[in-house]
Amino acid sequence: MSDITATDAVPSAPRKGSLLEQDARTKRRNAAETRFKMYGIIAVTLGILALVMLVVSIVSNGASAFQQTYITLEVDLPEDRLDPEGNRNRDQMARVSTFGYGPLIGEAMEAQIAALGIEIEELGNPGDIVSKEAPAQLRNFVLANPDVVGSTVTFEFLANGRIDGYMKDRVTRATALLDKNVSPAQLDLTDALGEAGVLEKRFNWAFITAPDASGQRPEAAGLGVAIVGSFYMMLVVLILALPIGVAASIYLEEFAPKNRFTDLIEVNIANLAAVPSIVFGILGLAIFINFAGLPQSAPIVGGLVLTLMTLPTIIIATRASLKSVPPSIREAALGVGASKMQTVFHHVLPLAAPGILTGTIIGLAQALGETAPLLLIGMVAFVREFPAGPPEGFFDPASALPVQVYNWTQRSDPAFVERASGAIIVLLIFLVIMNAIAILLRRRFERRW
Amino acid sequence: MSLVKLTASSLAIAAVSATAAAARDNVQIAGSSTVLPYATIVAEAFGENFDFPTPVVESGGSSAGLKRFCEGVGENTIDIANASRAIREGEVAACAEAGVTDIIEVRIGYDGIVFASDINGNSFEFTPEHWYKAMAAEHFVDGELVANTLSNWNEVDPALPDQAIQAFIPGTKHGTREVFEEKVVLAGCEEGGFFQAMLDSGVDEDTAEDKCMGIRTDGLAVDIDGDYTETLARIDSNKDGIGVFGLAFYENNTDKLQVATMAGIVPTTESISTGEYPVSRPLFFYIKKAHIGVIPGLKEFAEFFISDDIAGPAGPLAAYGLVSDPALGDTQSAVANEDVMGNAM
């Protein structure tokens, strides 16, 4: 060694020149640092760029889903067609199907056009610019209020998806010429009705509250059932995963003897956190549906599957926050005569609570965005009926937010692209709120020793 | 904490016991993604017009749907399986093994398969032979198989436009792929006399068929395992692309796609129902007879599905792109009588 230092004389030699002048090695080291900083900045910029692109594309596609075009019409409800028996008996009136109500809307539209003095050639049936949802809306109203038969009632109907697309600049006259579902004449009518104030675009609460609709009625499709389904699942996850996860981690961290067996359990919990979520779906199908006989497409099964998925996250977070409570606290409690149990529940757990809650919320947020395991338990489905209130509602079929996004991206009508992006926005808002709460809790209550 | 644990465990127990009590009151359907849009349209109208709840419709593919259908009889199994092909004998046997013996087969109509390209690109007039030549992995030339080297449509046929071959065809898990292979590629192979030539040179029939339907894997034919929206997105980004679509999907996107003729016939609901347009297939759903009378609304739903108001030529399904079945009346009476498969044959 000694002759190496002797030949390599540079470091040991007394420094020549000014301190302000850097020698080659310092320059190299400084350059390496600058380069590393550059890499870091590039990585961060790429990340931000990807995020901005994602948000811009989703918002530009989806923001319009929160607006919808409505048409106000006065509809005659003739007795001879809606209540042939004339006795206002709901059961007998129910025999008139939505196909019987459909023509009424076309007639109301024609009357409206005549009243406004609009003249457009080659219009066809002017009722076509109204959503196919309208007859059902009319029928439900009439069956709920049988006395209105024979009078004229003002309704607000959704405009057809293509007309709505025109109001949102998705459909133009050029595309309308090529599109068999809409004609330029219908767009002229839309313009005329818009000027008359009969047709207008406004905020679309139905997007949040209404259930899904079939491929023929993109304008009526909403997230209602999906939001309720996701909420129920999160409730199940919270009720099951939090106590089980916390109990398991307290036992493992504070009470369990440290031996091979507990080490094995620990390794397996860490592994479980990395298992692809679809595996939990297969497990759910085998155990909860085929073996336990729980119903398909039900939030309870979804919740149970997501509980399995969330448990490792919660256990790992809880154990980490239990570990971060300094041993001096435990020793002090034990020193004044507290039992082990009292030490844990009176002192350690309250101090660890913010960390536990943060972990739970992040686990829930993860579960909220999960689709793959739901695929196998029948929740990726077209569900229009709202589930009942809890607890019976846990067993009724429901959808979930990410599932709704998946379903809508598969539909052929281009209007569903907007809906799917809108649903992503809603899902992102929920996720951001949950993560913000987690951060707030951590900032507010976390203690450092 | 113990209180929370107690609540949790009692809730779980209550959960399991409650299922035993609560009977399912909605119809559950799963299966083909091609039938899915029609099934959802009918389910929606059914929920609106009847006092039964709206059926729950899942997708997942014909085979997956029939597999779940054949899992057994009971509330935890589906009532109806949608399929874009007829049920196979093996599936019937699997059903019977699980106790699903009485199956009602319902043909709802026909689905046309169309070839479409970007609206601003060249228009095409195809014959099945063109597709065989363009898609086959190997051609049979002078008694031996040589790899397909054609890379431009005008090499396939000088009458076709000068455009690179780039086809987006359904992946092997789709029922549509089977139709594409049999009714287009194999038909083209037979029409062009290549099939006969192979037989003549001593190749046995099965091998010849396989060779006819072997699709090239050099990147000019791309399998799309997703749905038609993915195919559309591929064509959007590659203007040379020609995609395979369902008629209903094309009709909803006529402002972006132009359709190619096949053997001189433009695919429309009319030309498909008369059988002039060659590439079409029947769509089915299968009902578990044992569930009729147990699941409320099941039979009503099936009858509603194939009623003239819904599945007829003027109904909403035809408006969406289903080619209505000229023999719908027979299907209606078969469902009304609950005729199960096998008895009629």
Chai-1 contact restraints between the chains, C-beta under 6 A:
chainA,res_idxA,chainB,res_idxB,connection_type,confidence,min_distance_angstrom,max_distance_angstrom,comment,restraint_id
A,S97,B,N49,contact,1.0,0.0,6.0,A-B,restraint_1
A,T98,B,E48,contact,1.0,0.0,6.0,A-B,restraint_2
A,T98,B,N49,contact,1.0,0.0,6.0,A-B,restraint_3
A,F99,B,D309,contact,1.0,0.0,6.0,A-B,restraint_4
A,A136,B,E48,contact,1.0,0.0,6.0,A-B,restraint_5
A,T175,B,D255,contact,1.0,0.0,6.0,A-B,restraint_6
A,L178,B,T254,contact,1.0,0.0,6.0,A-B,restraint_7
A,L178,B,D255,contact,1.0,0.0,6.0,A-B,restraint_8
A,D179,B,T254,contact,1.0,0.0,6.0,A-B,restraint_9
A,D179,B,D255,contact,1.0,0.0,6.0,A-B,restraint_10
A,K180,B,T254,contact,1.0,0.0,6.0,A-B,restraint_11
A,S214,B,T40,contact,1.0,0.0,6.0,A-B,restraint_12
A,S214,B,I41,contact,1.0,0.0,6.0,A-B,restraint_13
A,S214,B,E44,contact,1.0,0.0,6.0,A-B,restraint_14
A,G215,B,P37,contact,1.0,0.0,6.0,A-B,restraint_15
A,Q216,B,I41,contact,1.0,0.0,6.0,A-B,restraint_16
A,Q216,B,Y320,contact,1.0,0.0,6.0,A-B,restraint_17
A,I239,B,A8,contact,1.0,0.0,6.0,A-B,restraint_18
A,L240,B,A8,contact,1.0,0.0,6.0,A-B,restraint_19
A,P243,B,V4,contact,1.0,0.0,6.0,A-B,restraint_20
A,P243,B,K5,contact,1.0,0.0,6.0,A-B,restraint_21
A,P243,B,A8,contact,1.0,0.0,6.0,A-B,restraint_22
A,G293,B,N76,contact,1.0,0.0,6.0,A-B,restraint_23
A,L294,B,T19,contact,1.0,0.0,6.0,A-B,restraint_24
A,S297,B,V56,contact,1.0,0.0,6.0,A-B,restraint_25
A,I300,B,A15,contact,1.0,0.0,6.0,A-B,restraint_26
A,G378,B,E58,contact,1.0,0.0,6.0,A-B,restraint_27
A,A381,B,V56,contact,1.0,0.0,6.0,A-B,restraint_28
A,A381,B,E58,contact,1.0,0.0,6.0,A-B,restraint_29
A,F382,B,T40,contact,1.0,0.0,6.0,A-B,restraint_30
A,F382,B,V57,contact,1.0,0.0,6.0,A-B,restraint_31
A,V383,B,V56,contact,1.0,0.0,6.0,A-B,restraint_32
A,R384,B,G47,contact,1.0,0.0,6.0,A-B,restraint_33
A,R384,B,T54,contact,1.0,0.0,6.0,A-B,restraint_34
A,E385,B,P53,contact,1.0,0.0,6.0,A-B,restraint_35
A,E385,B,T54,contact,1.0,0.0,6.0,A-B,restraint_36
A,F395,B,A22,contact,1.0,0.0,6.0,A-B,restraint_37
A,P397,B,V56,contact,1.0,0.0,6.0,A-B,restraint_38
A,Q410,B,D227,contact,1.0,0.0,6.0,A-B,restraint_39
A,S412,B,F249,contact,1.0,0.0,6.0,A-B,restraint_40
A,S412,B,N252,contact,1.0,0.0,6.0,A-B,restraint_41
A,D413,B,N252,contact,1.0,0.0,6.0,A-B,restraint_42
